Amino acid sequence: MESSQGSQNEATQRQRRKSLKAMFLVLVNCVLMTIGQVGGPLLLRIYYLHGGKRKWLNAWLLTSGFPILILPMAFSYLRAQAKGQATVLLVTPRLVAASAFLGILLGLDGYLYSFGLSYLPISVSSLLGSTQLAFTAIFAFIVVKHKFTHYSVNAVVLMTFGSIVLGLHMNGDRPSGVSDGKYLLGFLMTLGAAALHGFIMPALEYTHLKAGMPITFDLVMQIQFLISMFATLFCTIPMVINKDFQAVSKEAAEYGLGETKYYMVSIGSSSNAVADHRKYWSDLLLHVPPGRSCVISSSSCPAGFCCTFLAREIQC
């Protein structure tokens, strides 16, 4: 009797430790998302403000940091090898095809966002980006059958109206030299980017749910690596056509803040994208119930408000 009760207590404690670990990992990844969503727009806007003009370059930077995923994948492989459970490749041809499709969408999303930010101030861009939460909730309902509750509806309504109210007090933020046509185009591009990103997250979760195999850390990381790789390749093609790679050195030499800061801004944009687009998905999908991870990943939208006020302080 005592032995049975002791085993039950041990199982309870083990489950509690597992839950605390899961909560900690989700919290860490939400912090990383927030850093990416605050720092990324600021750096991209600084790039445009001081003479940067390469929109496909910025889109490319948003996904080009994917090789860093090799480090956690290698560590996980070595740990599994020590236990005699190592498997090099988990993705199937079907998952590769799905990753290619999502990668193309992610690359297109990055271009739309980069294009919109070239004509909009961060205040407007961040507010439009916060509508991603509403799009995510809608597509989560359609794609992964995540049911609406009065809690989720209240959250979407409050955040959306909060963005509108804040936007009504952002007068005179239009960048100088931007015509009405370009401003409207930037507005539509940014809104389209928010809608597309709102679809990508539920679609990514759907891909994992339909993988036909257990969702493990290694599987999630490999899929995320492929998605980011295909997104980078998608952005590389127009960069080659436009000869953006050859123009980087010239643009850096003519950059308003100097050549060194040009490369610092570029590297910083790529680093922020790593924090924003990659690291969080593995832990969210492994530790959050299906249908909720894509909504939680949008919970960093309030970071857009912080980004708005920081932008006004540095006149972005």
C-alpha positions as CSV (number, residue, x, y, z in Angstrom):
1,M,0.0,0.0,0.0
2,E,2.8,2.4,1.0
3,S,4.8,1.4,-2.1
4,S,1.8,2.2,-4.4
5,Q,1.2,5.5,-2.7
6,G,4.9,6.4,-3.0
7,S,4.9,5.6,-6.8
8,Q,1.8,7.7,-7.2
9,N,3.5,10.7,-5.4
10,E,6.6,10.3,-7.5
11,A,4.5,10.3,-10.7
12,T,2.7,13.4,-9.6
13,Q,6.0,15.2,-8.8
14,R,7.4,14.1,-12.2
15,Q,4.4,15.5,-14.0
16,R,4.6,18.7,-12.0
17,R,8.3,19.2,-13.0
18,K,7.4,18.5,-16.6
19,S,4.6,21.1,-16.5
20,L,6.9,23.7,-14.9
21,K,9.5,23.1,-17.6
22,A,6.9,23.5,-20.3
23,M,5.7,26.8,-18.8
24,F,9.2,28.0,-18.6
25,L,10.0,27.2,-22.2
26,V,6.8,28.8,-23.5
27,L,7.6,31.9,-21.4
28,V,11.2,32.1,-22.8
29,N,10.0,31.7,-26.4
30,C,7.3,34.4,-25.9
31,V,10.1,36.7,-24.7
32,L,12.1,35.9,-27.8
33,M,9.1,36.7,-30.0
34,T,8.6,40.0,-28.3
35,I,12.3,40.9,-28.8
36,G,12.0,40.0,-32.5
37,Q,8.7,41.9,-33.0
38,V,10.0,45.1,-31.3
39,G,13.6,45.1,-32.6
40,G,12.9,43.9,-36.1
41,P,10.6,46.7,-37.4
42,L,12.8,49.4,-35.8
43,L,15.9,48.1,-37.6
44,L,14.1,47.7,-40.9
45,R,12.7,51.2,-40.7
46,I,16.2,52.6,-39.7
47,Y,17.5,50.9,-42.9
48,Y,15.0,52.7,-45.1
49,L,15.3,56.1,-43.3
50,H,19.0,56.4,-44.0
51,G,19.1,55.4,-47.7
52,G,18.3,51.7,-47.9
53,K,16.1,50.8,-50.9
54,R,16.5,47.0,-51.3
55,K,13.1,45.5,-50.4
56,W,14.0,41.9,-51.4
57,L,17.2,42.2,-49.4
58,N,15.2,42.9,-46.2
59,A,12.8,40.0,-47.0
60,W,15.9,37.8,-47.5
61,L,17.3,38.9,-44.1
62,L,14.1,37.9,-42.4
63,T,14.7,34.2,-43.1
64,S,18.4,33.9,-43.9
65,G,19.4,33.2,-40.3
66,F,18.0,29.6,-40.6
67,P,21.5,27.9,-40.6
68,I,21.7,28.6,-36.9
69,L,19.1,25.8,-36.4
70,I,21.9,23.4,-37.2
71,L,23.3,23.9,-33.7
72,P,20.3,22.7,-31.7
73,M,19.6,19.9,-34.3
74,A,23.2,18.7,-34.0
75,F,23.0,18.9,-30.2
76,S,19.8,16.9,-30.2
77,Y,21.3,14.3,-32.6
78,L,24.4,13.8,-30.5
79,R,22.3,13.4,-27.4
80,A,20.0,10.8,-29.1
81,Q,23.1,9.1,-30.5
82,A,24.5,8.6,-27.0
83,K,21.2,6.9,-26.1
84,G,21.3,4.8,-29.3
85,Q,18.2,6.5,-30.7
86,A,19.7,8.8,-33.3
87,T,17.8,9.4,-36.5
88,V,19.3,11.7,-39.1
89,L,16.2,12.6,-41.2
90,L,12.6,12.5,-40.0
91,V,10.8,14.4,-42.7
92,T,8.9,12.6,-45.4
93,P,8.6,13.7,-49.1
94,R,5.1,14.9,-48.2
95,L,6.4,17.1,-45.4
96,V,9.2,18.4,-47.7
97,A,6.5,19.5,-50.2
98,A,4.4,21.1,-47.4
99,S,7.5,22.9,-46.1
100,A,8.3,24.2,-49.6
101,F,4.8,25.6,-49.9
102,L,4.9,27.3,-46.5
103,G,8.4,28.5,-47.2
104,I,7.3,30.3,-50.4
105,L,4.4,31.9,-48.4
106,L,6.8,33.0,-45.7
107,G,9.1,34.5,-48.2
108,L,6.2,36.4,-49.9
109,D,5.0,37.5,-46.4
110,G,8.5,38.9,-45.7
111,Y,8.5,40.8,-49.0
112,L,5.0,42.3,-48.4
113,Y,6.0,43.4,-44.9
114,S,9.3,44.9,-46.1
115,F,7.6,46.7,-48.9
116,G,4.9,48.1,-46.6
117,L,7.5,49.3,-44.1
118,S,9.4,51.2,-46.8
119,Y,6.4,53.6,-47.2
120,L,4.8,53.5,-43.7
121,P,6.0,54.8,-40.4
122,I,6.4,52.1,-37.7
123,S,3.4,53.5,-35.8
124,V,1.1,52.6,-38.6
125,S,2.9,49.4,-39.7
126,S,2.9,48.0,-36.1
127,L,-0.8,48.8,-35.7
128,L,-1.6,47.0,-38.9
129,G,0.6,44.1,-37.9
130,S,-1.3,43.7,-34.7
131,T,-4.4,42.7,-36.8
132,Q,-2.5,39.5,-37.3
133,L,-4.1,38.2,-34.1
134,A,-7.6,38.5,-35.6
135,F,-6.5,36.8,-38.8
136,T,-4.8,34.0,-36.8
137,A,-7.9,33.4,-34.8
138,I,-10.0,33.2,-37.9
139,F,-7.6,30.9,-39.8
140,A,-7.1,28.7,-36.7
141,F,-10.8,28.2,-36.6
142,I,-10.9,27.3,-40.3
143,V,-7.7,25.2,-40.6
144,V,-7.1,23.5,-37.3
145,K,-10.7,23.7,-36.0
146,H,-9.8,25.8,-33.0
147,K,-13.1,26.8,-31.4
148,F,-13.9,30.3,-30.5
149,T,-14.6,31.0,-26.8
150,H,-15.8,34.2,-25.2
151,Y,-12.2,34.6,-23.9
152,S,-10.6,34.4,-27.3
153,V,-13.3,36.6,-28.9
154,N,-12.9,39.2,-26.1
155,A,-9.1,39.2,-26.6
156,V,-9.3,39.7,-30.3
157,V,-11.9,42.4,-30.1
158,L,-10.1,44.3,-27.3
159,M,-6.7,44.2,-29.1
160,T,-8.2,45.1,-32.4
161,F,-10.1,48.1,-31.1
162,G,-7.1,49.1,-29.0
163,S,-5.0,49.3,-32.1
164,I,-7.7,51.4,-33.8
165,V,-8.0,53.8,-30.9
166,L,-4.3,54.2,-30.6
167,G,-4.1,54.7,-34.4
168,L,-6.6,57.5,-34.3
169,H,-4.1,59.5,-32.2
170,M,-1.2,59.0,-34.6
171,N,-1.6,62.1,-36.7
172,G,1.2,63.5,-38.9
173,D,3.3,60.3,-38.9
174,R,3.5,60.0,-42.7
175,P,7.1,59.9,-43.9
176,S,8.1,62.9,-45.9
177,G,8.2,62.4,-49.7
178,V,5.7,59.6,-49.7
179,S,2.8,60.2,-52.0
180,D,-0.8,59.2,-51.3
181,G,-0.5,56.3,-53.8
182,K,2.6,54.9,-52.2
183,Y,1.2,55.3,-48.7
184,L,-2.0,53.4,-49.7
185,L,0.1,50.7,-51.4
186,G,2.2,50.3,-48.3
187,F,-0.9,50.2,-46.2
188,L,-2.4,47.4,-48.3
189,M,0.9,45.5,-48.5
190,T,1.3,45.5,-44.7
191,L,-2.3,44.4,-44.1
192,G,-1.8,41.6,-46.6
193,A,1.4,40.6,-44.8
194,A,-0.6,40.4,-41.5
195,A,-3.3,38.3,-43.1
196,L,-0.8,36.0,-44.8
197,H,1.2,35.5,-41.5
198,G,-2.1,34.8,-39.8
199,F,-2.7,31.9,-42.2
200,I,0.9,30.6,-42.1
201,M,0.8,29.8,-38.4
202,P,-2.3,27.6,-38.4
203,A,-1.1,26.0,-41.6
204,L,2.2,25.2,-40.0
205,E,0.4,23.7,-37.0
206,Y,-1.8,21.7,-39.4
207,T,1.3,20.4,-41.1
208,H,2.7,19.0,-37.9
209,L,-0.7,17.5,-36.8
210,K,-0.9,15.7,-40.2
211,A,2.7,14.6,-40.2
212,G,1.7,11.0,-39.5
213,M,4.3,10.6,-36.8
214,P,4.9,11.7,-33.2
215,I,5.6,15.5,-32.9
216,T,9.1,15.6,-31.5
217,F,11.6,18.4,-31.1
218,D,13.8,17.0,-34.0
219,L,10.8,16.8,-36.4
220,V,9.7,20.3,-35.6
221,M,13.2,21.7,-36.0
222,Q,13.8,19.9,-39.3
223,I,10.5,21.2,-40.8
224,Q,11.3,24.7,-39.6
225,F,14.7,24.5,-41.1
226,L,13.2,23.5,-44.5
227,I,10.5,26.2,-44.4
228,S,13.1,28.9,-43.7
229,M,15.5,27.5,-46.3
230,F,12.8,27.5,-49.0
231,A,11.7,31.1,-48.0
232,T,15.3,32.2,-48.3
233,L,15.7,30.5,-51.7
234,F,12.4,32.2,-52.8
235,C,13.8,35.6,-51.9
236,T,17.2,34.9,-53.4
237,I,15.8,34.5,-57.0
238,P,14.5,38.1,-57.4
239,M,17.6,39.3,-55.6
240,V,19.8,37.7,-58.3
241,I,17.5,39.1,-61.0
242,N,17.7,42.6,-59.5
243,K,21.4,42.3,-58.8
244,D,20.9,43.1,-55.2
245,F,23.9,41.2,-54.0
246,Q,26.2,43.3,-56.2
247,A,24.5,46.5,-55.0
248,V,25.0,45.9,-51.3
249,S,28.6,47.2,-51.2
250,K,27.7,50.4,-53.1
251,E,24.6,50.9,-50.9
252,A,26.6,50.4,-47.8
253,A,29.2,53.0,-48.9
254,E,26.4,55.6,-49.5
255,Y,24.4,54.7,-46.4
256,G,23.5,57.8,-44.2
257,L,24.8,56.3,-41.0
258,G,28.0,54.9,-42.5
259,E,29.1,51.6,-43.9
260,T,29.8,49.9,-40.5
261,K,26.3,50.7,-39.2
262,Y,24.8,49.6,-42.5
263,Y,26.1,46.1,-41.9
264,M,25.2,46.3,-38.2
265,V,21.6,47.1,-39.1
266,S,21.5,44.2,-41.6
267,I,23.0,41.7,-39.2
268,G,20.7,42.9,-36.4
269,S,17.6,42.5,-38.7
270,S,18.6,38.9,-39.4
271,S,19.3,38.2,-35.7
272,N,15.9,39.6,-34.7
273,A,14.2,37.4,-37.3
274,V,15.8,34.3,-35.8
275,A,14.3,35.2,-32.4
276,D,10.9,36.1,-34.0
277,H,10.3,33.4,-36.6
278,R,12.1,30.3,-35.5
279,K,13.0,29.5,-32.0
280,Y,9.5,29.6,-30.4
281,W,7.7,27.2,-32.7
282,S,9.4,24.1,-31.5
283,D,8.5,24.5,-27.8
284,L,5.1,25.9,-28.5
285,L,4.1,22.9,-30.6
286,L,5.6,20.5,-28.1
287,H,4.1,22.0,-24.9
288,V,0.9,23.7,-25.9
289,P,-2.3,21.9,-26.8
290,P,-3.2,21.8,-30.5
291,G,-5.1,24.8,-31.8
292,R,-3.7,27.1,-29.1
293,S,-0.1,27.4,-30.1
294,C,-0.8,29.6,-33.1
295,V,-2.9,31.9,-31.0
296,I,-0.4,32.1,-28.2
297,S,2.3,32.9,-30.8
298,S,0.3,36.0,-31.7
299,S,0.1,37.1,-28.1
300,S,3.2,39.2,-28.6
301,C,1.2,41.6,-30.8
302,P,1.1,44.1,-27.9
303,A,4.8,44.4,-28.6
304,G,3.7,46.4,-31.6
305,F,2.5,49.1,-29.2
306,C,5.9,49.3,-27.5
307,C,7.4,49.4,-31.0
308,T,5.1,52.3,-31.9
309,F,6.2,54.5,-28.9
310,L,9.9,53.6,-29.3
311,A,9.6,54.6,-33.0
312,R,8.2,58.0,-32.1
313,E,11.0,58.6,-29.7
314,I,13.6,58.0,-32.3
315,Q,11.5,59.5,-35.1
316,C,11.0,56.4,-37.2
